[in-house]
Amino acid sequence: MQSVSKLTFFSLYATICLIWGSTWLVIRLGTDASLPPFAAASMRFFLATTLLWSFVLYKKIALPRSRSSWGAVILIGFLTNGLQFGIVYWASRFIPSGLEAVIFGTMPLFTAVIAHYHLPGDHLTRTRITGIIIGVIGIATIFLPQFSEVRGEALGPMVLIVIAPMLGAVSAVITKKKTHDIPAVTLNAVTTVVGAVLLGIVSLASEPLEKIQLTQAQIGPVLYLAIIGTIVTFGIYFKLIKMTSAVTMSFVSVITPAIAVILGWIVLGEKLDAYEISGSTLVLVGTAISLRM
């Protein structure tokens, strides 16, 4: 930990988890309003990009200083806001969201392995691996009833979506290793540009854009996801990853599905059954074990 207290760190960490946990609900609201998924994602990033770059240029915040730094930041945006989001949105057409959450929740495992070989001092430990495994088992428990919904055509997307947490893991390690001198807001601004362009191209090529009517039900989710779900959360993420391990930050992907289930229960009145209660408990236990400092 470098420049903030443990209390501040965990408060910011909890903020990311709560907000990203809520984005599942908000994305669903956008889908229910007939907003095409890739279009929704690209609109989210275009809006965030406009706001972020306005701030960066107005405040004259430093940009990457070298060609290698620019390359690293663009690569991070390509891997996460581009490819990773694209895979998740595409796969959601074929497999239950819960199964996506379970697969994506393996990201800390991939991060731990990659970081072990590429980040000095970020080594695999039995305690860390135990916590991650318990957390992943917790996610699987939460969404166990959804597994029966998997059909034959979902096998390909299931294989492909395993790549998404791998991309996130590689991106986390690159961010930790290559972006020490780049302000968090600059990282956020550049990576959102990349995501906006890539997902915008995919949307133009594959989606029925006539469904975009810019109703309040469609605009609301985009505003929330752009400002709160992108500008705020990625800003905090890029700040915190400079202070702690890449594995610690990747564990957010284990916590957010449990939060999403709880928010669905609170906000939408969705049923909270024994699977979800026991699974959420396992996630919390695994988190506590893995994030011990």
C-alpha positions in Angstrom: 0.0 0.0 0.0 1.5 3.3 -1.0 -0.4 6.5 -0.5 -3.7 5.7 1.2 -4.7 4.0 4.4 -6.2 0.5 4.6 -9.6 2.0 5.4 -9.5 4.3 2.4 -8.3 1.4 0.2 -11.0 -0.9 1.2 -13.7 1.8 0.9 -12.6 2.5 -2.6 -12.4 -1.2 -3.4 -15.9 -1.8 -2.0 -17.1 1.1 -4.1 -15.9 -0.6 -7.3 -17.5 -3.9 -6.3 -20.8 -2.2 -5.5 -21.0 -0.2 -8.7 -19.8 -3.0 -11.0 -22.3 -5.3 -9.2 -25.0 -2.8 -10.0 -24.1 -2.6 -13.7 -25.5 -6.1 -14.3 -28.9 -4.8 -13.3 -28.5 -1.6 -15.4 -27.4 -3.5 -18.5 -30.4 -5.7 -18.1 -32.7 -2.6 -17.9 -31.1 -1.4 -21.2 -31.7 -4.7 -22.8 -35.3 -4.8 -21.7 -35.7 -1.3 -23.4 -34.6 -3.0 -26.7 -31.2 -1.3 -26.8 -28.8 -3.5 -28.9 -26.0 -4.7 -26.6 -23.0 -3.7 -28.7 -24.6 -0.3 -29.4 -25.3 0.1 -25.7 -21.6 -0.7 -24.9 -20.2 1.6 -27.6 -22.6 4.5 -26.6 -21.5 4.0 -23.0 -17.8 4.3 -24.0 -18.3 7.2 -26.4 -20.1 9.3 -23.8 -17.4 8.4 -21.2 -14.7 9.3 -23.7 -16.2 12.7 -24.4 -16.4 13.6 -20.7 -13.0 12.1 -19.8 -11.1 13.8 -22.7 -12.8 17.1 -22.0 -11.5 16.9 -18.4 -8.0 15.7 -19.4 -7.6 18.6 -22.0 -9.1 21.3 -19.7 -6.9 20.3 -16.8 -3.9 19.7 -19.0 -3.3 16.3 -17.4 -0.2 14.5 -18.6 -0.5 12.0 -21.5 1.7 9.0 -22.0 5.2 10.3 -22.7 6.7 7.6 -25.0 5.7 5.4 -27.9 5.9 2.3 -25.7 3.6 3.9 -23.0 1.1 4.8 -25.7 1.3 1.2 -27.0 0.7 -0.3 -23.5 -2.3 1.9 -22.8 -3.9 1.2 -26.2 -3.3 -2.5 -25.8 -5.0 -2.4 -22.4 -8.0 -0.7 -24.0 -8.0 -3.2 -26.9 -7.9 -6.2 -24.5 -10.5 -5.0 -22.0 -12.9 -2.4 -23.3 -12.7 -3.9 -26.8 -12.2 -7.6 -27.0 -13.3 -8.6 -23.4 -16.5 -6.6 -23.5 -17.2 -7.8 -27.1 -16.9 -11.4 -26.1 -19.1 -11.0 -23.0 -21.8 -9.2 -24.8 -21.8 -11.6 -27.8 -21.8 -14.7 -25.5 -24.7 -13.4 -23.5 -26.9 -14.2 -26.5 -26.2 -17.9 -26.1 -25.6 -18.8 -22.5 -27.2 -17.8 -19.1 -25.7 -14.7 -17.5 -25.0 -16.8 -14.4 -22.7 -19.2 -16.2 -21.0 -16.2 -17.8 -20.4 -14.9 -14.2 -18.9 -18.2 -13.1 -16.5 -18.4 -16.1 -15.5 -14.7 -15.7 -15.0 -15.3 -12.0 -11.9 -17.4 -12.8 -10.0 -14.2 -13.8 -8.1 -14.1 -10.4 -6.8 -17.6 -11.1 -5.4 -16.5 -14.5 -4.1 -13.3 -13.0 -2.3 -15.1 -10.2 -0.5 -17.4 -12.6 0.5 -14.6 -15.1 1.5 -12.2 -12.3 3.6 -15.0 -10.6 5.9 -15.0 -13.7 5.8 -11.3 -14.7 5.4 -9.2 -11.5 8.2 -9.3 -8.9 6.8 -9.9 -5.4 3.4 -10.9 -6.7 3.8 -14.6 -6.2 1.3 -17.5 -5.9 0.6 -18.5 -2.3 -1.6 -21.3 -0.9 -3.7 -18.7 1.0 -4.4 -16.6 -2.1 -5.2 -19.6 -4.3 -7.4 -21.1 -1.5 -9.4 -17.9 -1.3 -9.8 -17.6 -5.0 -11.0 -21.2 -5.4 -13.5 -20.7 -2.5 -14.8 -17.6 -4.2 -15.2 -19.3 -7.6 -17.1 -22.2 -5.9 -19.3 -19.6 -4.3 -20.2 -18.0 -7.7 -20.9 -21.5 -9.1 -23.2 -22.2 -6.2 -25.1 -19.0 -6.7 -25.9 -19.8 -10.3 -26.1 -23.6 -10.1 -29.8 -23.7 -11.1 -29.0 -21.9 -14.3 -26.6 -24.6 -15.5 -29.6 -26.7 -16.6 -30.5 -24.0 -19.2 -27.3 -24.6 -21.2 -28.0 -25.9 -24.6 -25.9 -27.5 -27.3 -25.3 -24.2 -29.3 -23.9 -22.7 -26.1 -20.8 -24.9 -26.1 -18.9 -22.7 -28.6 -19.6 -19.5 -26.8 -18.7 -21.2 -23.5 -15.3 -22.1 -24.9 -14.8 -18.6 -26.3 -15.8 -16.8 -23.1 -13.0 -18.5 -21.2 -10.8 -16.2 -23.2 -12.4 -13.1 -21.6 -11.0 -13.6 -18.1 -7.6 -14.4 -19.7 -7.7 -11.1 -21.5 -8.6 -9.3 -18.3 -5.7 -11.0 -16.5 -3.2 -10.1 -19.1 -4.5 -6.5 -19.1 -4.2 -6.3 -15.3 -0.6 -7.4 -15.4 0.3 -5.0 -18.2 -1.4 -2.2 -16.3 0.5 -3.0 -13.1 3.8 -3.3 -14.9 3.8 -0.6 -17.6 1.6 2.3 -16.4 3.3 3.6 -13.2 3.8 7.1 -14.5 0.5 7.5 -16.3 -2.4 9.3 -14.4 -5.4 7.1 -13.8 -7.7 9.5 -15.6 -5.5 9.4 -18.7 -5.5 5.6 -18.6 -9.3 5.7 -18.4 -9.6 8.2 -21.3 -7.4 6.3 -23.7 -8.8 2.9 -23.0 -12.4 4.1 -23.4 -11.6 5.5 -26.8 -10.4 2.1 -27.9 -13.5 0.4 -26.6 -15.9 2.9 -28.1 -14.3 2.6 -31.6 -14.1 -1.2 -31.6 -17.5 -1.9 -30.2 -19.0 0.8 -32.4 -17.7 -0.9 -35.5 -19.1 -4.2 -34.4 -22.5 -2.6 -33.7 -22.6 -0.9 -37.1 -21.8 -4.2 -38.8 -24.1 -6.6 -36.9 -27.0 -4.9 -35.1 -30.4 -3.5 -36.0 -29.7 0.1 -35.1 -33.3 1.1 -35.9 -34.1 -0.2 -32.4 -32.2 2.8 -30.9 -35.0 5.3 -30.2 -33.2 7.2 -27.4 -36.1 6.9 -25.0 -35.7 7.6 -21.4 -35.6 3.9 -20.7 -32.6 3.6 -23.1 -30.8 6.8 -22.2 -30.9 6.2 -18.5 -28.8 3.0 -18.5 -26.2 4.5 -20.9 -25.8 7.6 -18.7 -25.3 5.5 -15.6 -22.9 3.0 -17.2 -20.9 5.8 -18.8 -20.5 8.1 -15.8 -20.7 5.8 -12.8 -19.9 2.4 -14.3 -17.0 3.6 -16.4 -15.6 7.0 -15.4 -15.9 6.5 -11.7 -15.0 2.8 -11.4 -12.2 2.6 -13.9 -10.7 5.8 -12.4 -10.7 4.1 -9.0 -9.5 0.8 -10.5 -6.5 2.4 -12.3 -5.6 4.3 -9.1 -5.8 1.2 -6.8 -3.9 -1.2 -9.1 -0.9 1.0 -8.7 -1.1 0.5 -4.9 -1.8 -3.2 -4.6 -1.4 -6.5 -6.5 -3.0 -7.3 -9.8 -4.6 -10.4 -8.3 -6.2 -8.3 -5.5 -7.9 -6.1 -8.1 -8.9 -9.0 -10.3 -10.8 -10.5 -7.4 -13.5 -7.8 -8.0 -14.8 -10.2 -10.8 -15.6 -12.8 -8.1 -17.4 -10.4 -5.8 -19.6 -8.5 -8.3 -21.8 -11.5 -9.2 -22.8 -12.0 -5.6 -23.6 -8.2 -5.3 -25.6 -8.4 -8.5 -27.8 -11.1 -7.1 -28.3 -9.2 -3.8 -29.2 -6.0 -5.7 -31.7 -8.0 -7.9 -33.3 -9.2 -4.7 -33.5 -5.7 -3.2 -34.4 -3.6 -6.3 -36.4 -6.0 -8.5 -37.8 -8.3 -5.8 -36.1 -11.3 -7.3 -36.1 -14.5 -5.2 -33.1 -15.1 -3.0 -32.9 -18.9 -2.5 -30.5 -21.2 -0.5 -28.1 -21.4 -3.4 -27.7 -17.7 -3.6 -27.4 -17.2 0.2 -24.8 -20.0 0.6 -22.9 -19.0 -2.5 -22.7 -15.4 -1.4 -21.4 -16.5 1.9 -18.6 -18.5 0.2 -17.7 -15.5 -1.9 -17.3 -13.4 1.2 -15.2 -16.0 2.9 -13.0 -16.5 -0.2 -12.6 -12.8 -0.5 -11.6 -12.4 3.2 -9.0 -15.1 2.8 -7.6 -13.9 -0.5 -7.4 -10.2 0.4 -5.6 -10.7 3.8 -2.9 -8.2 4.2 
